[in-house]
Amino acid sequence: MNPKQKHNKKQKLIDDYGHNCWWCGKCLPKNQLTIEHLRPRSRGGSDCLENLRLACLSCNLSRGNSLYPPNWVRGNCL
């Protein structure tokens, strides 16, 4: 994704899901949310909106290329 596409997709995700981390539910300002791939690109995931969500940096980094963050339980990043 180029920067303009990334900005547009991030805004669309905010419009659809709000300013919340997909995993832990924290409400954060736009500049503290990262674009997260539900199915990581290293596992064949794409950059289509259906595969993207917003996540806080902590949840995004802790997840790596696994399908869920470590110790994830029903939307809680521990």
Backbone as CSV, one residue per row, in Angstrom:
resi,resn,N_x,N_y,N_z,CA_x,CA_y,CA_z,C_x,C_y,C_z
1,MET,0.841,-1.176,0.000,0.000,0.000,0.000,0.887,1.240,0.000
2,ASN,0.522,2.186,-0.828,1.228,3.461,-0.766,0.623,4.301,0.362
3,PRO,1.282,5.389,0.775,0.787,6.178,1.921,-0.650,6.679,1.753
4,LYS,-1.032,7.085,0.552,-2.399,7.583,0.337,-3.421,6.454,0.512
5,GLN,-3.125,5.276,-0.030,-4.021,4.124,0.133,-4.133,3.750,1.603
6,LYS,-3.013,3.765,2.306,-2.992,3.421,3.728,-3.856,4.403,4.521
7,HIS,-3.704,5.692,4.244,-4.506,6.714,4.919,-5.997,6.496,4.649
8,ASN,-6.355,6.257,3.390,-7.762,6.055,3.020,-8.347,4.808,3.681
9,LYS,-7.573,3.730,3.714,-8.060,2.494,4.342,-8.204,2.673,5.846
10,LYS,-7.261,3.367,6.463,-7.340,3.607,7.905,-8.595,4.424,8.227
11,GLN,-8.877,5.446,7.429,-10.061,6.258,7.667,-11.334,5.436,7.470
12,LYS,-11.357,4.581,6.476,-12.526,3.719,6.235,-12.734,2.763,7.419
13,LEU,-11.650,2.206,7.955,-11.753,1.314,9.114,-12.261,2.069,10.340
14,ILE,-11.817,3.315,10.521,-12.320,4.134,11.632,-13.807,4.401,11.439
15,ASP,-14.209,4.720,10.218,-15.626,4.960,9.932,-16.470,3.718,10.231
16,ASP,-15.926,2.549,9.900,-16.670,1.293,10.077,-16.653,0.777,11.517
17,TYR,-15.514,0.887,12.201,-15.336,0.236,13.502,-15.047,1.181,14.662
18,GLY,-14.845,2.465,14.380,-14.529,3.413,15.435,-13.045,3.440,15.747
19,HIS,-12.699,4.112,16.803,-11.306,4.322,17.205,-10.832,3.263,18.196
20,ASN,-11.334,2.048,18.104,-11.002,1.012,19.071,-10.046,-0.021,18.495
21,CYS,-9.148,-0.496,19.365,-8.277,-1.611,18.998,-9.152,-2.848,18.808
22,TRP,-8.953,-3.557,17.726,-9.737,-4.759,17.419,-9.562,-5.826,18.496
23,TRP,-8.376,-5.890,19.108,-8.077,-6.960,20.054,-8.394,-6.617,21.501
24,CYS,-7.950,-5.471,21.995,-8.142,-5.168,23.417,-9.280,-4.192,23.678
25,GLY,-9.779,-3.544,22.634,-10.923,-2.659,22.778,-10.612,-1.243,23.220
26,LYS,-9.329,-0.913,23.467,-8.981,0.442,23.882,-9.398,1.442,22.813
27,CYS,-9.968,2.561,23.261,-10.318,3.657,22.368,-9.113,4.595,22.304
28,LEU,-8.588,4.798,21.109,-7.366,5.580,20.931,-7.526,6.605,19.823
29,PRO,-6.712,7.675,19.865,-6.716,8.624,18.757,-6.172,7.960,17.491
30,LYS,-6.547,8.501,16.359,-6.173,7.930,15.063,-4.676,7.679,14.945
31,ASN,-3.857,8.608,15.436,-2.410,8.462,15.270,-1.813,7.355,16.141
32,GLN,-2.581,6.786,17.070,-2.086,5.687,17.902,-2.638,4.329,17.464
33,LEU,-3.395,4.317,16.388,-3.923,3.058,15.858,-3.095,2.615,14.661
34,THR,-2.831,1.327,14.580,-2.096,0.770,13.449,-3.037,-0.093,12.628
35,ILE,-2.713,-0.273,11.355,-3.495,-1.176,10.520,-3.003,-2.590,10.768
36,GLU,-3.918,-3.467,11.080,-3.631,-4.856,11.430,-4.230,-5.780,10.370
37,HIS,-3.485,-6.786,9.964,-3.996,-7.802,9.036,-4.555,-8.959,9.857
38,LEU,-5.838,-9.285,9.682,-6.413,-10.430,10.410,-5.670,-11.702,10.031
39,ARG,-5.518,-11.949,8.748,-4.650,-13.032,8.277,-3.376,-12.344,7.826
40,PRO,-2.277,-12.567,8.557,-1.022,-11.885,8.218,-0.613,-12.117,6.764
41,ARG,0.039,-11.125,6.191,0.496,-11.264,4.802,1.434,-12.449,4.655
42,SER,2.228,-12.739,5.685,3.149,-13.883,5.622,2.409,-15.214,5.577
43,ARG,1.109,-15.185,5.883,0.278,-16.393,5.822,-0.732,-16.308,4.683
44,GLY,-0.439,-15.447,3.715,-1.292,-15.345,2.534,-2.374,-14.289,2.609
45,GLY,-2.382,-13.470,3.655,-3.383,-12.423,3.794,-3.150,-11.282,2.816
46,SER,-4.202,-10.552,2.520,-4.110,-9.454,1.554,-4.329,-8.113,2.238
47,ASP,-4.220,-7.049,1.463,-4.462,-5.699,1.948,-5.894,-5.245,1.688
48,CYS,-6.806,-6.171,1.396,-8.200,-5.788,1.167,-8.854,-5.436,2.506
49,LEU,-9.839,-4.559,2.472,-10.481,-4.085,3.705,-11.047,-5.220,4.546
50,GLU,-11.489,-6.284,3.934,-12.054,-7.410,4.682,-11.013,-8.078,5.569
51,ASN,-9.739,-7.914,5.246,-8.662,-8.529,6.021,-7.969,-7.527,6.952
52,LEU,-8.436,-6.294,6.998,-7.780,-5.263,7.795,-8.649,-4.821,8.960
53,ARG,-8.012,-4.532,10.085,-8.662,-3.943,11.249,-7.672,-2.984,11.879
54,LEU,-8.106,-2.235,12.869,-7.228,-1.314,13.584,-6.815,-1.938,14.907
55,ALA,-5.568,-1.724,15.297,-5.074,-2.270,16.563,-4.126,-1.278,17.208
56,CYS,-4.049,-1.324,18.535,-3.030,-0.527,19.225,-1.676,-1.162,18.905
57,LEU,-0.632,-0.387,19.063,0.709,-0.868,18.727,1.094,-2.083,19.565
58,SER,0.709,-2.091,20.836,1.043,-3.202,21.724,0.451,-4.521,21.221
59,CYS,-0.828,-4.512,20.883,-1.472,-5.736,20.386,-0.896,-6.140,19.032
60,ASN,-0.670,-5.165,18.159,-0.154,-5.462,16.828,1.234,-6.090,16.923
61,LEU,2.101,-5.516,17.739,3.466,-6.046,17.846,3.512,-7.393,18.563
62,SER,2.656,-7.595,19.558,2.694,-8.847,20.316,2.205,-10.026,19.490
63,ARG,1.427,-9.744,18.481,0.829,-10.797,17.679,1.806,-11.416,16.685
64,GLY,2.728,-10.654,16.159,3.638,-11.195,15.155,2.865,-11.691,13.951
65,ASN,3.141,-12.912,13.504,2.391,-13.448,12.364,1.415,-14.546,12.782
66,SER,1.109,-14.611,14.082,0.115,-15.592,14.529,-1.280,-15.033,14.270
67,LEU,-2.275,-15.867,14.402,-3.642,-15.434,14.125,-4.256,-14.647,15.271
68,TYR,-3.718,-14.803,16.490,-4.213,-14.065,17.659,-3.031,-13.594,18.490
69,PRO,-3.193,-12.496,19.238,-2.110,-12.079,20.147,-1.914,-13.126,21.247
70,PRO,-0.720,-13.174,21.847,-0.509,-14.117,22.949,-1.483,-13.846,24.090
71,ASN,-1.978,-14.892,24.691,-2.908,-14.817,25.828,-4.226,-14.124,25.497
72,TRP,-4.558,-14.061,24.210,-5.792,-13.387,23.808,-7.001,-14.207,24.241
73,VAL,-7.945,-13.535,24.917,-9.186,-14.182,25.354,-10.328,-13.219,25.105
74,ARG,-11.204,-13.547,24.188,-12.405,-12.742,23.898,-12.161,-11.245,23.872
75,GLY,-11.229,-10.808,23.040,-10.986,-9.392,22.867,-10.085,-8.755,23.894
76,ASN,-9.430,-9.557,24.736,-8.529,-8.988,25.740,-7.082,-9.328,25.409
77,CYS,-6.266,-8.327,25.318,-4.829,-8.512,25.128,-4.206,-8.451,26.512
78,LEU,-3.665,-9.528,26.994,-3.113,-9.565,28.357,-1.613,-9.402,28.346
